[in-house]
Amino acid sequence: MQKINIQTALPHLLALVIFLLVTVIYFKPVFFEHKDLKQHDIQQWEGGAKELLDYRSQTGEEALWTNSMFGGMPAYLITMHWGIGALSVIQKIITLGLPHPVRIVFLSFLSFYILLLVYGVRPYLAIAGAIAFGLSSFDIIGLAAGHNARITAIAYMPLVLAGIHLTLTRSRLNGMALTALALALHLHANHLQITYYLILMVFSYMMAMAISAIRRHQVGSFVQKSTFLLAAAVLAFGTFTGSFFTTLQYSKYSMRGTSELKVDDNAGKSGLKKDYAFQYSNGIFEPMTLMIPDILGGSSQEALDMDSHSARAFLSQGAGRAQVEQQMQAMPTYWGDQTLTAPYYAGAISCFLFVLGIFICERRTVVWIVAVCILGIMLSWGSSFSSFNYLMFDYFPGYNKFRSVTFNLIMTILGINLLGFLGLEQLLKKGLTPVTNKKLMISVGITGGLALLLTLFASVFSYSGAVDTQLPQWLIGPLRADRQSLLRGDSFRSFMFILIAFGGIWFHLRGKIQRNLMALGLAGLVLLDMWTVDKRYLNESHFSRNPERSFFSPTSADQEILKDTQKDYRVFNLVNPWNEARTSYYHKSIGGYHGAKIRRYQDVVDHCLTAERSRLITDLQNRTFNPQQLGVLNMLNVKYFVAGSTKESVIKNPEANGNAWFVEKIIRVNSPTTELDSLCLLDTKNVAVVDEHKFPIINNINIGQGTISLETYKPNYLKYSAEVRQGGLAVFSEIFYQDGWKATIDDQPAQILRANYILRAVAVPTGKHVIEFSFEPKIYRIGNYLTTSSSILLLLVLLGAVGWNIKQKFKKAN
């Protein structure tokens, strides 16, 4: 039997130790102080998912629907468990059991390290590249915000590319197994926007490899290997079928679906509205933050010290030192084009090496990576480069489903680091020759020279930001001086890191520094570069002991409302209702925090609820209260309005319609636009509006009389008892959703109609009845079966690949 080659294994063991140490030390409050990372979006997610998580804990089943946000919506994009959970176990193993979400950084290190190894980069150099990618401020800022799914999906992107490259260049079976596993884990993160960007990268790579195969007359081999990749993709997608098809189904009814309103700018089109999709767009100059983080002043709120011009200006106005110190923690130093931002920094050293890679790597590698980098930058410009990006939005398949176009820069960041460290590897292989020396000098001249020029001529910019119009005149001049200092300081900082990295490489090529020592020194330099920038955006202040406990601690308002023991009613938080889900932690809310609301519900928010909220707030400010005028809020069974955290801020609504009611009149319309226009003015207690074009049976249904009461409540099951004096249309304060909800009357199927644009309605005959609603989407059962089957098949393929490798080792040994 072959002996383990310690010399071969040592660099990889050292890499794991370094990745682990960097993760543990950066996130030391988690490991040594029993603190957790405070993540805004995760706290909001926990609020919105509370009902679903409780149901899962109590029953071991998936609720599939929650009534705690926006009156009710599917659970598909909130929290779902699919299959046998094999991928979750694999993820825990490869991240060494590290806690979530800090394990994502370790995962990013490991994934990019493997990618560089597959490309032939020596291990000690790959360590430096892995640190550069894993500690890009893109990832760190995302973690600080709570974008865990997005950053996890990004962490697996290099591993997917590694599997594909391994398949096409070295080992078909191992490459297929790695591709299938990596892609399955990437899809398991369930962030389709990042998957979309990964597809663009893979397409660019495959095109480059296909062209190369044609030129080398190796088309047959390329096609054969590509079939292995196709098999890997099918296998990986199989483990994602449940999530994908439920998301695909739901997207038709969500804000990403087609608008039915004639007055809507997006009428007849699917996808988001342009202004929403391009709300966060980079300015043309902004991608320069990839090399110089504070070139535009850093984030929207940046910390300044007491020696800054702004601090001195505050002190000169008579402000106390303690007050100024507090004010300096969040100064509007950013002067770019966005309203809210933080700089995505790829690393000065990585940018220097990227330029080197352009000059020194083989053409097919340079072409596909540079193409991806340029595409990422162009897409990130969004509305700042509308001639290109509006064309993409209108015509490129699926692109109009996503917003926050600045996220496209992850393609650029990955490409910069990949080509950069491939370039350095090629330089080390070729050694110092007149040709390589010239390319090295040009690379350092371009990047280092640019940084130095910005340092020397920093005064040429205006440093004028949109926020300046909101500032006192005495502060504008000092603040612009601080912005100039930030640009000059970070430009010189980048220049120094480039110069030192160049010096280390140069001295090694001249034989003055041993190769592994140079590589590890470069890794240390990269770590210092990325670490010091990252700490600006995620530091000890972002950790606390049990942040969820303090965030979700019940207020006096919560406690007052919870005294109500009725089975089902809703709460409306008047403070920022459409962007907070804390209310949903304790109550069924008509607000929430989610980027993919049901489109019809959003239509009602835009056309009716926003106006009703404004009217209600005005009335309360004038110490009046006219709940009978709040027809849409009443039909949503809003029993309590909340205007703060105190008991006194709770306003009980005596006019809430209740769980279900019969109407005295039915207005029949023939278009969604007319239906919505009618709703905003409707006396919802007595009148219902129904689109007879969609539900022609309404013409055969009369108005009804009687009472209906809710007897049993579960997120996915509602049971009512009804005493009906005159059979007719009953309206239920439950959100209509076409695919999955079933209704029965005395165990006999009943058709669910849509009334008042977003509610369910059922024709109920005269007499005493039991009415039941259950959410049983067929797509969930089918998807769960396919996901489970594919997960088992994936495990068998992985075991087969491991067995084959062991067999090959034994053959070589004998």
N, C-alpha and C positions, 0 to 999 in steps of 0.2 A: 504494500500500500504506500502511496506517496505521502511523504511528510509535509506537514504544513510549512510553507515558506514564510517565516517570520518577517523577513525583509520586505516581502510583498504585502503582507497583511498589515504591517506597522503603520504605514501612512493612512490607511483607511480607519484603523482604530484611533489614531491620533485625530483624524478628522471628526469622528463621532464625539470624542472627548471635547474637542474645541467647540463643536456646535452645541453640545450639551452645556458646557461651562458658560458660553456666551448667553445662551437662553436663560440659564438659572441666574446669572449675575445681573443681566439686564432687568429681569423680572423678579429680583430678589424679594420685594415685599410679598409676593405670592408664596415663595418657598420658605422664607425665614421669619416673616412677620404675620403670617396667617391673614393676609389681606387679599382682596379681590380687585380686579381691574374695573373701574367705573366706566361703563359703556352705555351711552345714552340710548342708542338704538336697541340694545339688548334689554335694557330695562323696559322700554316701550313694548318690545316683543313679549316679554314675560307678562306684562299687563294684558295684552291682547290674547295671549295663548292660555291664560290661567284656567278658563273654563275647560278647555280641551285637555290640558295637563291633568287637571283634577279628575276628569272623567276617565282618562287613561289609567291613572293611579288607582281609582276606585273599582274599575271594571276589567282592566286589562285589554280593553277594546279601543278602537279609534272612533271618535264621535263623528268625524267627517264634516261637521257643521258647527259653527258657534254663533250664538245670539248676542255675544258680548261686544261686538264692534259693528258699527254702521247698521244697526238693527238686525243684522244677520248676514253671514257670508260663508262660503265653503272653507274648510280648513286646509285645502290643498296647498296653499302658499303661506300657511302660518306654522303648523307643525303636523307632521305625518310620519308614522313608522311604516316601512314597507318591508316585505319579505322576511328573511330569517335573521337579519342584522349582521350578516357575515362581514360586510364591508366596514361596519363600525368597529368590529373586533380587530380586523386587519389594521385599521388606522391606529388603534390603540397600541398594537404591537410595534408598528414601524415608528411610532413617536415615543416609544419606550415608556408608555404609561404617563407621560407628562400631562398636566392638567390643561383643560381647554379654557381659554383660547390661546394661552401662551405657547402651546405646542405647535401652533401654526408656523411660528418663526423657525423652530427646529425643523419642521417639515419642509419649509422653503429652502433652508440650507441643504438638507439631504437631497432633495429633488434636483436642485441645480448642480450640486456636486456630481450626482450620477450622470446628468446630461453632459457635463464637461468631460467626465471619464469616458463616456461612450464616444465622444468626439475625439478622443485621443489626447486630451490635456493631462499632463502629469499630476498626480494627486496633490502635491503641496501647492501647486498653482491653482488647482481646482478648489482648494480650501478658500483661497482669497476670492475667487469668483463667486463661490457660494455665499460668503459673508456679504459681498457687495449686493447680490440679488436679495438675499433674505432680509437685509437691513435697509433696503431702499425705503425712503420716507413714505412712498406710496403704501407699502404694507403697514408701516408703523402708524401712520395717520388713520388708515382704515381700521386698525385694531382699536385705536383710541376712540373712534366713533362708534364702534360696535358692529362693523360690517364683516362679521366673522365668516359668513358663507362666501362672500366675495373673495376674501383673502385666502380662504381654504381652497377655493377653486383655482386661484392664481398659483398657489403653492404647488399644485399638481401639474400645471402647464409644462414646466420643464421635463417632468417625468414622462409625460405623454410624448413629447418631442424626442426624448431619449429612446423610448421604445420604437418609435417609427424609424429613427435613424439606425438603430441597431438592426432592425428587420431588413432594411434596404442595403446595408453595407457589410454586415458580418454574420449574424445568426438569425435565421428566419423563425425558428421555434422559440428561442429565448426572447427575441424581439416581439413576436406575436403575444407571448405570455405577459411581457412587461407592458406592452401597449394596452392590452385588454384590462389588466389590473389597474394601471394608472388612469386610463380613461374612465373606468367604472368608478374609481375613487373620486375623480374630478366631477363626474356627473352626480355622484352621491352628495356633493356639496350643494347641488341644485341652485346654481346661479347661471342661468342661461345667457345672460349678457356676456359673462366672461367666456362661456363656451363658444359663443358667437365669435369672439376675438380669437380664440384658439383655432377655430375652423379657418379663419382668414390666414393665420400663420401657417397652418398645415397645408392649406391650398397653395400658398406661395412656395413652400418647401417642395411639395410634390411636383409643382410645375418645373422648378429648377432641376429636380432629379430626373423628370421625364425628358426634358430637353437634353440633359447630359447623356441619358441612355440612348436617345436617338442619335446623337453625334458619335457615340462610341459603339453604335451598332449592337446594343445590349437591350433592345426593346423586350425580347422574350423573357429575359431574366427579370427585368423591371416589372413586367406584368405578373409574372409568377409570384414575386415577392409581394406585390401589391395585393394579391388575393389573400395572402396571410394577414395583411393589415385590414382588409375588408372583413375577414372573419373575426379579427380582434374587435373591430368597431361594432359589428353586429352583436357579439357576445357582451361587450360592455354596455351597449345600448339596451340589451335585454334586461340588465339589472336596473335600468332606469325607466322601464316602460310605464310602470305605475305612475310615477311622478310626471313623466312627460305627457302622457295622454290625458291625465286629469288636468294638468296645466293647460294643455292645448284646448281641451274642451272649455275650461273656465275662461280662457283668454277671449273667447267669442263674446262673452257677456261682461268682460271687465273693461277698464279704461283703455286697454290695448285693442279692444274689439272695434267693430264698425259702429259709427254713430248713426242713429235713425232720425235725428232731428234735422229738419230743413234749415233751421236758424243756426246750426252748428257749423263752424268753419271747416270741420272735418266730416261733414255730412257725406254718407255713402262710402267713406274711406275707413280702413282699419288702421289701428295704430294710434299713437299719441298725437296730441296737437303739437305743432312745431314750437310754439313758444314755451310749452312745458318741457318738451324733449331737449331744447337747446337753452334752457334756463341757465345752466352752468356751462359756459363756453370759454375756452382759453382765448386771450388776446394773442395776436400774431407773435408778439415778443415773448410770451409767457413760457414756452417750452425751454427757454434759456435757463429756467430753474433746474433743469436736469443737471446742469454743470455748476451753477451758482445759485444756491437756494434762496438767498435774500435779495436777488437782483431786483425784485419788485416789492421789496419791503417785507417779505415773508408771508405770514398768514394774516387773515383779516384782523386778528387781535394778537399783537406780538408784545412780548415783555421788553421794556427798556430799563436801563439802570438809572441810578440817581445822578449820574454824571451826564446824562443825555441833555440835549438842548430843550426837550419837552419838559423834563423834570425841573430844570432851572426856570423855565417860563412859568410853570405852576407856582413855584416857590416865590417868584417875583410878584405874583398876583396875591400873595398873602396866604396861600394854602399851607396847612400844617404838614410837617414832614411825614407823619404817619399816613395822612390822607393821600399825599403825593405818591408814597411807596405803593399804596394800594392801587392808585390810578395807573401807575406805570406797568402793572401786571397785564394790562389789556389795552394797548394803544393801537389806534388804526394806522399802522405803518404801511399796510399794503396800498399800492397805488396803481394796480392793474385794472383790468376790465371786468372782473367778476365781483359779485356782491358778497360772496362767501367762499373762502378758499384757504388752502394751505399748500405750500410748494412741494411738488413731487421731485425729489432729488435722486438722481441715479448714481451720483458720485463723480467728483472731478477726475479721479484716477481712471474710472471706467470709461469716461468720455475720451480721455487721452488715449487709452488703449483701443477704443472703438475706432478712432481715426487711424491708428496704426493698423488695425485689422483690415480696414478698407484698402490700404495700400499693399498689404502683404499676404492676405489670404487668397485662396483659389477663387476664381471668378464666380463659379456657381454659388458658392457659399456667400460671397459678398453681395451678389445680386438679390438673392431672396431675403437676406436679413436686412439690407439697406432698404429694400422696397417696403418691408413690414414696418421699419422704423419711420420712414417718411409717411406711410399711410396712417400710422398711429398719431403722428403730429398733425397731419392735415385734418383727420377726423376730430381731434381734440379741439381744433379751432372752432368747430360748430358754426354758430351764426356769424362769427368773425370772418369766415370764409364761406359765405352762403352760396356762392355760385357753384361750389363743389358739393358742399354738405347738404344743401337742400335737394340737389339732384340725387344724392345717395339716399336721402330720407324718402323721397317720393318714388324711387324706382328700384333700389337695391333690395332684394328679397329679405324681409324680416327686420331690416334695420330700423324701421320706424316704431318698433316695439320697445325701444330702450331709451332711457334718458341719461343725464350726467355724462355727456360725451367726453369729458376729461378723462374718464376711466380708460379710454382708448390708449392712453399713454403707457399702459402696462405692456403693450406690444413693443413699444419703443424701448422701455426700460429693460425688458427681457432681451431684446435684440442687441442693445448696446453692450450689455454684459457678456452675452454669448460671443459676439464677434470680437469684442475686446480681448477676452482671454484666449480665444482661438488665435488671434493675431499675435499675442505675446508668446504663445506656444510655438507658432511658426517661426517667430524671430529667434527663439532659443534653439530651435532645430537647425536653422540656417546659419546661425552665428553672425558675427560682425563682419560684413563685407562692405565694399564701397556702396553697393546697391542698398543693402539693409540699413546701413548707417545713414544714407540719405533719407530713406523713408522714415526712420526713427526721428531724425532731426526735423523733418517736415511736420510730423505728427505733434511733437512737443512744441514746435513753433506755432502751429495753428491754434492748439488749445491753450497752451501756456501763454502764448502771445496775446490771444484774445482776452484772457483773464487779466493780464498785465495792462493792456490798453484800457480796459474798463476801470481798473484801479486808478490809472493816471488821469483819465479824462472823465471821471465820474460826474463832474460838474456840468456836463453838456445837457443833461436831462432835466426836465421840468419838475419831476417828482410830485406832480399834481394828481390827486385822486378824486374820485366822485364824492367821497365822504367829506371832502374839505368844505363843501358848501354848508355842512351842518356844524362846523366848528367855529369857535370864536376867532376873530381876526388875530388876536395876540398869540394864538397857538399855531396857526398855519405855517408861518415862517420857521419856527423851531422844529416843528414836526417834519417839514420837508428837508431840513438840515439833517435830522436823524435818519430819514430815508436814504439820503445820500451817504451817510456814514455806514449804514447797513450794506448798501451796494458795494462801497469801496472795501469794507472789511471782508465781506464774503468773496469778492473778486480776488483780493490778495490772498485770502485763505486758500481758494482753489488753485491759484498760481503756485503757492508753496507746496501743496500736496502733489501737484503735477510734477513740479521740479524735483522733489525728493524721490518720487516714484521713478522718474526718469534717471536720476542719479544712481539709484540702486540697480536698475537694469543695466545701465551703462557700465558701472563698475564690475558687474558680473560678466558682461560680455568682454570686458578687458582682462578678465581673469583675476580680479581683485577680491571678489566675493564668491564663495561656494554656492552652487546652484540652489540646493534645498534651503540654505540659509537666506538667500535672496528671496525665494518664494515665500517662506514663512515671514520674513520681514515685510514683504509686500502685503501679506494677509494682515499683519498687525497694523500696518499703515492704513489699509482699507477699513479695518475695524475702527480705528481712531477717527477716521474721516466720517464714516456713516454714524457711529455712535454719538458723536458730539452734535451732529445735526438732529438726529432722531430724538435726543433728550430735550430738544426744544418743544417737541410735540407730544411726547409720552414720557413722563418722568414720575417721580415719587408722589407728586400731587394728584396723580390719576388713580391712586390706589386707596382703598379704605377697608375697614373691617365690615364685612357684610353690607355692602352698599344697597342691596335689595331691601334689607330690613328697614333702613332709614327712608328709602324712596317710597316703599309701599306701606309704611306705618300708617294705620287708619287715622284719618283726621276726625275732628269733631263732626264735620259734615258727613263723612262716611258712616260714623257710628249712629248718627241721627237717622239716616236713610235706612240703615240695616235693621232698625227696629221694626220696619214694615215686613211682615211675614208672608205677604201674598206671594203666590208662585211665580208671577212674571209681570214685570213692569220695566220701564226704561228710565234712564237718567240722562240729562243733557248738561254737560259741563260747558258753561258759557265762555270759559276762558280757553281760547285756542282749541276748539273742539275737534277740528279735523286733523290735528297734528299731535295728539296725545292719547295714549292708551292706558294711562294710570287709572282712569275712571273704570276701565273694563276689568281691572283686577278684582274689584268688589261688586260691580254693578253691571247690568246690561245697559250698554251705552249706545246712543245713536251716533256718537263720534268714534274716533279711533286713530290709529297710526298705521297706515299701510299704503304702499305704492300701487296697489292693483285693486282698488275698490270696484264693486259692480258698477258698470257704466251708468245704468239707469239711476242708481242711487246718487252717483255724482251729479247727474243731470238735475235731480231734485234738490241737491245741495246748492248747485249754482243758480237755479231758477226760482226756488221757493224758500228753502231753509235759511239761506244767507239773509234774505230780506226779513224773514220772521225773527231771526235772531237779533238783527239790528233793531227791529221794532220793539222787541221784548226788552232789550238792554236800555233803549231810550225810555220806555215806560217805567222801568225800575229806577232809573236815574231821576225820573220825575215823580217817584213815589206813587206810581199808579201800576195797576196790574190788570190786563184785559185778556185772560187766557182764551176766551171764546173766539178771539180773532186769530188764534194760532192753529188753523185747521190742519196743516201738515204735521206739526209737532204733536197735536192731539191724536191724529190717526196713527202715529208711531207709538202711542201709548206712553208718552213722556209724562210720568207722574211727578218727577222731581226735577227742578232746575237748580244748578249749583253755580254760585258766583264767587266762591272762595273756599277756604278750608274750615271756617268756623261753623258752628251750629246755626248761627243767625243767617248764614249765606245760603241756606237751603230754603227753596221756595216750593211749596207743594202745589201741584196743578190739579184743581178740582174738575177740570174740563177734559182730562185724558179720556179717550174713547174706550179704553179697556182692551181686553184681549180679542174680542170679537163682537160684532153687532150687525143687526139688520138695518138696511137703509130704506128710506121712504121714496126715493127716486133714483132712477138709473139714467145717466146721460150716456148716450151711445155716440161715439165718434169713430172716424175712419182713418186716423193717422196718429202716430206718436206725438207729433208736434202739437196737435190740437188737444190731445189727451193731457200733456204736460201743462199747456197753457190753462186748461180748465182746472187742473188740480190746484194751482197756486191760489185760485179764488174760491175754492170749493168749501162748502159746509160739510166737512167729511163725516160728521155724526149722522147726517140725514141723507146725504147724496153720495153716490159713487159714479165714477166715470170709467167706462170700459171701451176699449178699441174693438169695435165689432168686426173690423177687417181681420184682426188676428183671432178673435173668438166669436165667430158668427152665432154660436149657440146662445149668446146673451140675448138675442132677439126673442127667444122662447122662454126666457126666465122673467118672472115677475118680481116685484118687491115683496119682502117677507116681513113677518112679525114674530117676535118671540125672544127668548133669552138663550145665551150660550155662555157657559162658564168653563174655565180651564181646570181640569182635575189632576192631570199628571204632566209634569214638565221634565224633559231631558233635552240636551242640545239637539239630538237627532230624532226626538219623538215627542209628540204632543197629543194629549187626549182631552177631548171636550165632551161635556154633556149638554144636550140641547133640548129645550121645550119650545116647540114651534107651533104657534097658533095659525099662522098662514105661511105656507111654503114659499120660499123665494131666495134671493141672493143674500148670503152671509159674507161679510167682509172680515178678514182676520188680520190683526196687526202683526203680520209675519211677512218677511221679504220673499217675494216670488223668485223662484229659481227653477228653470225649466227641467234641467237634467238631474233627476234623483229623487225629488220629493214626490211622494204618493199619498193619496187621500182615500179614506174609506168612510162610508156611513153605514154603521151596523155591519161591519166586515165586508160590505160590498164596495167595489171600486167606484170612486167619484172623480169627475174631472176637476182639476184645479184651474181656475181662471185667473187672469191678472186684472186687478182693479186698482184705480188710483195710481196708475203708472208703475208702482213697485210692490203692491200688496197682493196677497193670495185671496181668492174668493171661491166659494163653493155654493152651488144651488142645493138647499136643504129642504126636503119635503115636510109637510105638516106632521106633527106627532113628536114623541120623545125619541131621541137618537143619541148614539155615541159616535162622535166624529174623531177620526185619528189621522194624524200626519206622521209619516216616517220618511227619513232620508236614507234611501237605499240605492245609491248609484251603481248601475251595472259595471261601469267602467272601473270602479274601485275593485270589485271582485276579480274581474279579468286581469287588471293591472297587477294586483297583488299576487295572483297565481303566476303570471309571466315573470315578475320580479323574483319570486322565490325560485322558480325553475332555473332561471338564468344564473342566479347566484350560485346554486349548486353546481351547475355546469362550469361556471368560472372556477370554482374551487377544484373541480376535477382536472381542468386544463392546467392550473397552477401546479397541482400535485404531479401531473404527468410530466410537466417541464422539469420539475425538481428531480423526479425519478430518472428522466432521460439524462440529465446532467451527471447524476451520481453514477449511472451506468457507464457514461463516457469516461469518467474519472477512473473507474475500475479497469476499463479497457486499457487506458494509458498506463496505469500502474502495473498491469500484467503484460 
